[in-house]
Amino acid sequence: MNSLDRRRFLGWSAATLGMLGVEPDLLSGKGVLGISLEPKPMKILILGGTGFIGPFQVRYALDRGHEVTLFNRGRTNRNMFPEVETLIGDRNGQLDALKGRNWDVVIDNSRANPDWVRMSAELLKDAVGRYFYVSSRSAYADTSRVPMTADAPSFTYETAGIERGSDDLPYGLAKALSEREAQKIFVGRTNIVRPGLIIGPGDETDRFTYWPVRIHKGGEVLAPGDPSDPVQIIDVRDLTEWMIRMAEGDHVGVFNGVGPFNPRPMAQLLYGIRAVTTAETRFTWVNREFLTDMGLRPYSDLPVWRPPTEGREGFARFDLTPEVAAGLTFRSLAVTATDTLEYHFSRSSERQAQLRAGISLEREAEVLAAWHASR
């Protein structure tokens, strides 16, 4: 089945499920059979907007009839949105372009810098209704709870073991401190969204892309850990479109941006990806202890996979009841995997050959040979 036929099939399946009373994938924040409710137009300021998640926010907001303004340095993808007003400045103190303006919502996509958040929030506190900050699952100091919820403690200097005033902040602590800056300044008007691994077309980290690409190559594939190890990740479009829809409502609080609602077993992830390819692939499951002995690390050498070891039991076991109630929906794995592969093959041949995550075919073959020999 080619990609176009697959898309038609998925669209037909979603419509059929809707007719049967089963909720389909809500691919664009639309209702059953694609019927969309008209939101009240808003003025949205996006800090950044030309990286990975920003363009999806911009496109969806424009599709929903909102007025979008970007604020960035004007150095990356400058001509991506010629129809959108772009204010030029720098989060590191050069914020004059934001003065004297008003917006309904600001979306802060900054990576992890509490000083940047503080400066922008202070300047905008009387000019913007609500502040959305894109944080991270890494902000949690402890992911041992099962299930995990948004009230689990986030990092402090003390729990991170970092001295106050340090210039070198770990990523999780920097995200947690950034959250608190926004909440302190926009009291009762802050939305914190903590995504897990953000995946899909446009992702240049290749942390999810590794798996569709590797499975597409076929042959024997090293499958890490136990087939039942849980996975919760998020398609970039599910995350960004949900944020725009939350902005249209009156939601305020801390939310987790992962999915699906029920954690997906690692086996379901790999076999689901295989289902959208035509490759002759077989999976060989190699246990965590052996992989550790071979020097392979979860989530880095073997991306996406994070086994529920002691202290991390809840890493991919989030209760998403509040998030779904706030409108979070999930694309099918088939759609995400297909679109990720299409994006990958649209890149240059040099870029296709140099994935930025995962192990090489040679290293995989070496580990598999050692595994078979040990059996």
N, C-alpha and C positions, 0 to 999 in steps of 0.2 A: 504494500500500500504506500503510494507516494505521499509527500507531506500535504499536498492540497486535498487529496482524497481523505487523508486522516483528519484534517480540519473539518471537512464536510461531515464526516462520520461523527466527530465529537459534537458538532453543532446539532446534528440530527438527534443524537442521543440525549443531549441536554433538553431539547424541545420535547422529545418523547417522554422523558421523565417528568417534565413539568405537566404534560397532559395527564399523566397517570397520578398526579398529586404528590410526586416525589421531588424534593427540592433539587434543582440542577445546580451546577457551578454558576455562581453569579459573577460572570467574567468581567463586567464593567460596572458593578454596582447597580445593575438593572434588575428588575423583577422578573417574574416568570415570563418566558417567551420574549425577553428583551424589552419589556415595557419599562420605561424610565420615568421616575417622578421628577418634576421640574423643581430644582432647588432655588431658593432665593439667592440672587447674585450677590457675591461678596467681593471685597477687596482683600487679596491675599498677598502678603509679602513673604518671599522665600529667600532665606539667607543661603546663598550658594545657587543651586538649581541647574548646574551643568555637569555634575559628576555622574554617579551611577543612579541614585534614587531620585534626584531632583528632576530630571527630564520627565519621568513618569508622573510626578506630582503636577508638573506644569501642564502637560498634555491633558491629563484627566480633568484638572481644574478648568482649563479652557473649554473642554468638551462639555463641562457642566454649566458653562455660561458665566464663570467667574472672571474677574479682572485680576491679572497677575502682574506683580512687580518683582524683579530679581535684584538682589544686591550681591555683587561679587567683584573680584579684581579685574574681570574682563579679559582674563588670559586663557581660559579654557573654553573651547567650543563657542567662541564669541558670536558666531552667526547661526547658532542652533535655533534660536527663536527671534527672528527679526521683527515679528509683530508684537513682541513683549517688551515693555519698558525695562531697561536694565540700568540700575544705579551703580556707579563705579565707586569702590572704596576698598577698605581692608578691615577685617574683623579685629586686627591688632591695633585698634585705636583710631583708624581713619573712617569715622562714621558720619561725617558731616552731611553726606548725601541723603541721609535718613531724616534729617531734622526738618521740622515744619510740615510733615506729612502724616496722614492717618490711614490705618488699615483695620479691617475687622479681625484678622488673624495673621500671626507671623509663624512661619515654620522654620525652625533652626536645625539645619542638617550638619552642624559643625561636628568634627570628629570627636575630640575629647579635650576641651580647653575651658576650664571654669572661668578664667579671666575674660575670654571672649564672650561667654554667655552673660557674665555680669555686666560688661560694658554695653552690650546691645540691649539687654533687658532694662537696664537703668534708663537708657535713652528712649526706649519705646514704651515704657510703662504707662504713660498717659496718652499714647498715640495709637495703641493697639488694644483690642478687646481681650484676646486670648493668646497665650504663648504655647506653641507645640515644640517640644524638644525631643529629637531622635536620640535616645540613649542606647543602651545595649543590655542584653542578658548578662554580660560580663560585670555589670554594676552590682550584682548580688554577691554578698560576702560569703554566702553559704547556699549551696544547691543540693543539700542533703534531704530536704523535705520532699515527701511524696503525698499529695501532689504539691508542686510549687505554685505559689500565688504571688500577687504583686505586693503583699504585705510582708514578704520575707525581707530580712534586713539587708540593706545595701552597705557597701564598703564605707568605713570611716578611716581616718588616719591610723587610729589605733588597731582596728581589725586588719588593715592592710600592712601594719608594721612599718609605717612611713612617718618620719618626723614632719611636723607642721612646718610649712615654709619651704619644703623641698621643691626644687625645680624639676625634678625627675619623677613624675607621677606614673605609677602603673596605669594601664588603660582602664581597668575596671574602677579604680579609685577616681580617676579623672572624670569618668562618666558620672559616677555617683555625686561627686562634688558639683559638677555642672548642673545636674538635676536640682540640687538644693539651691543653687544660685537663682535659677528660674523660679522655683517655688517661693523663695524668700521675697522676691521682687514682685512677681505676679501672684500675689496671695489669692488663692481661690480661683485663679484664672489660668492655671497651668495644666497642660496635658503632657505627661511623660510617656513615651512609647519605647519599650525595651525589646527590640527585635533580637532574634537569634541570628543564625547564619542567613543572610539575604542572598537569594539565588535567582537565576533566570537570565534572559537575554540582556546583554550589556555588562554583565559581571566580569571584570577583568582580573579578579583574584583566582578564578578557575577552581575554587574550592568545591563547588558542586559539579562544575563542568567536567572535572576529571572523570566522574563516573559515567555520564553519557558517552563521552569520547572513548573511554577505555572499553566500555561494553560494545560500542559500535565497531571497534576493531575486531571483536570476536575472539575465539580461542578460549583457553583456560584463564579465568579471572580470579585473582585472589580476593576472597570475600572475608572481611575481618570479623573476628569475635564470634559471638553467638547470633544465629539468625533472628533471635527474638529481641536483641538489643534495640531499645527505642530510639526513634529519631523524630525531632521536631525542628523544622526549618521554616522559611517563609519566602514565597515568590515575591519578587520586588513589586509586582503589580498589585498583588493582594495587600501588601503593606501600604503602599503609597495611595492607592485608591480608597482604602479604608480610612486613612488619615484625612483625606479631603472630605469624605462623607461625615466623619466625626466633626470636622470643622463646621459643616453645615448644620449640625445639631447643637446640643447644649452640653455635650459630654465634657467632664473635667475629672482628672484623676490620673492614676498610674496604670498603664496597661502593658501586657506582654504581647509582642508581635511574633508569634511562632505558629506552626501548624503542622499537620491538621489537628482537628479537635481531639481526636483519639491518636496518641502517638503511633507513628507508623513503624513496624518492625523493620530492621535493616534488610531482612530478606524481601519484604514487600517492596522496599525502595528499589533494590537491585533488580528484582524480577519485573517490577513495574517499568523501569527504564528499558530493560531488555525488550519489553513488549512493543515499544515504539521503533525498534530497529529490525533489520532483517538479518542481523549477524547470527552466525552459529556460535553461541556462547555457552560455556558451562562454568559454574561457580564452584570453587573449592574453598570451603570454610576452614579458616585457620584460627585456632583459639588465641585469646589475648595473651596468655602466658608465653606461648611460642613466639608471637610477634614481638613481645617485650624482649625476649632473649635475643631476637634477631636485630634489636635496635630500632624497631619501627614504632613510632609514636601515634596514638590516636589523635584525630582531629588535625594533624599536620601532615605526616607522611601518608596517612590514610584519612583523607578529609571526610567531613560530615559525621563519621563514626566516633561516638564518645560512649564507651561502655559505662553502665551504671555502677561504677566502683564505689567503695566506701567514701563517703563525703560528697559524692556526685550522683547519688541515687535519683535525684529529681531534675537533673540537667535537661532531660528531654521528656519530662512528665509533668507538664504544666496543665493546671485546670483552667481552661479558657472560657468558662461560663460567662464571666463579666465581659470578655472581649467579644464573644459572639453576640451577647445582648446589645453591645455597642456597635454592631454591624460588621464585624470581621467575617469575611467569607474566604473560601479556599478554592483555588483552581485545582483541577485534577493533576496528578503527577504526570499523566500522559501529555497534557498541554505544556507544562513546564519543561519536561525533558525534550519534547519535540522542538519547542522554540529555542531552547538552549543550544541544541545541536545545530539548528539553522543559523543561529547567531555565530556559533563557533566557525562554521564553514563559510561564513561571509567574511571572515578575517583573512589577512594575508597568509600566504603559505608559511612564511617564517613564523608568524605568531601562532598558527595552528600547531607548528612543530615544537613550540616552546611553552608548554603549559606551566603555569606558575604554582601549581599545587599537585600533590600526589607523587608517587614513585615512578621511576622509569620502567619501561618494559623489561629491561635487562635486570634491574633490581627485583622486580616482581618474579621473574623466572627463577632467579637465584633463590629467593625465599620459598617459592613453591617446590623447587627441587629439594631443598633441605627439609621441608615439611614431609614430602613423600618418603624421603629416605628415613625420616624419624619414625614413620609408621610401620 
